[in-house]
Amino acid sequence: MPVTPIKQGKTDQAKLAEDQVVSDQVRKIISDVERRGDDAVRDLSERFDGYSPESFRLSPAEIERCISKLSGQEIHDIRFAQSQVREFARVQRESMQNIEIETLPGVILGHRNIPVNSVGCYVPGGKYPMVASAHMSIVTARVAGVPRIVAATPPVGGEPSPAVIAAMHFGGADEIFVLGGVQAVAMMAAGTACCKRVDMLVGPGNAYVAEAKRQLFGRVGIDLVAGPTETMIIADNTVDGELCATDLLGQAEHGVNSPAVLVTNSRQLATDTLEEIERILKILPTAELAEASWRNYGEIYLCDSYVEMLAVSERLAFEHVQVMTDRDEWFLDNMTSYGALFLGPRTHVSNGDKVIGTNHTLPTRRAGRYTGGLWVGKFLKTHTYQRVVTDEAAIFVGEYCSRLSMLEGFVGHAEQANIRLRRLGKLNIPYGQAAPLRRVQH
């Protein structure tokens, strides 16, 4: 029996049309920042956020004033969450070792994991000040050893969000800018008078920020194109509709275009979940966003087997995948395309978003097929090196290099080997010829 869509959202064609509008607007904003620098940044901030302070970069005194507005409990909670993220990132970092090995007598190969020199961390604001996003990017970059960390976040209600600024500061940001949207990302990537350009951009954002990172990739590195939040629940009759509805709407409230999908082999669970969603939307304070998101991007798929449920999950490759079945470990062993997994009914996406320690900046729009999420390794560049330490090794490898270069027609490449062979081995190799075949072993 084929997979049965119980509820569907917008068509792919409609989504593509929306994407094109976003792409065109982002391109214009980036071009404006490139041409006019800080003047464009200020005009765009006034236009989109109604915010134009004397300086977008906060001074140490301004940072302390933001922190002073928080209660002791709020500061404790922020520091606790950061300690979880920091500890998991530390263990990940320690798993990445520099290596060096002698592959042949006298031939030394190795690699070193080197942090990028500067990174721009974008922390979304909009409807919600995303405190946790500061932990995920800034704390992780600091654990990786990035020397310069720039952080940018939009104003909330016309002023800096105290909690976000505190999280940025506690996390280890060197420069903090109260600036949002494409203009913030473009400023960090292109560089202006008030902000020296960075080497890499990281952090989640809305569709405009995600598209800006995509367009800027190449000029700077990026973690991934992390667009609007996606949530998938894979569930069977071991859980109930209220739990599934709560977890779907808990993520749909991110914005009006946050996909939320239930994949199940239980028609009863699908029906119950739909009924519970309608009930919860009547009492949910954020229903304005969650209802629009569910109406246009919510989907339910009814499958006839766990294998089909797995196939739907692999095809959609969602950012967050919550598995609540009688065979969660089977899904863990067999799933290959997702951002992060949340296994069992005690686990939920909000834990991962806010506190548990894994990173919540994750691949969306099927990018989980080819990349994982933000982690300490994203801030590290693995650089190789080689060293030939004996004449015998130089001759041995050089003869192979000479012949293989000539096989491809690269005479200049061959001569890089040949000149050393002549000097070290006193071999008489005429210019433009390959080294003699005399070291092949069977």
PyMOL commands that set and color helices and strands:
alter all, ss='L'
color gray80, all
select helices_A, chain A and resi 12-36+38-49+60-68+72-94+131-144+162-171+181-190+207-216+241-252+267-281+287-297+306-316+328-334+349-354+367-369+376-379+391-407+411-425
alter helices_A, ss='H'
color red, helices_A
select strands_A, chain A and resi 4-7+99-104+107-115+118-122+148-153+175-178+200-202+221-222+231-235+260-264+298-302+320-324+340-343+380-388
alter strands_A, ss='S'
color yellow, strands_A
deselect
rebuild
show_as cartoon
